[in-house]
């Protein structure tokens, strides 16, 4: 992500959507569909927020 920030010179936000015990990047990594849906909604809210 740092490469994109430096190259594009844009403000960046990272949000975490998986459940805390999902073993990120392991063979048994998983993501509940409810978390995925909430993550999509959160991303849309961030992207459509009007700046002052």
Residue pairs with C-beta under 8 A, 6 or more apart in sequence:
1 12
1 14
4 10
4 12
5 12
13 46
15 39
15 42
15 43
15 46
17 31
17 35
17 36
17 38
17 39
17 42
18 24
18 30
18 31
18 32
18 35
19 31
19 32
19 35
22 29
22 30
22 31
23 29
23 30
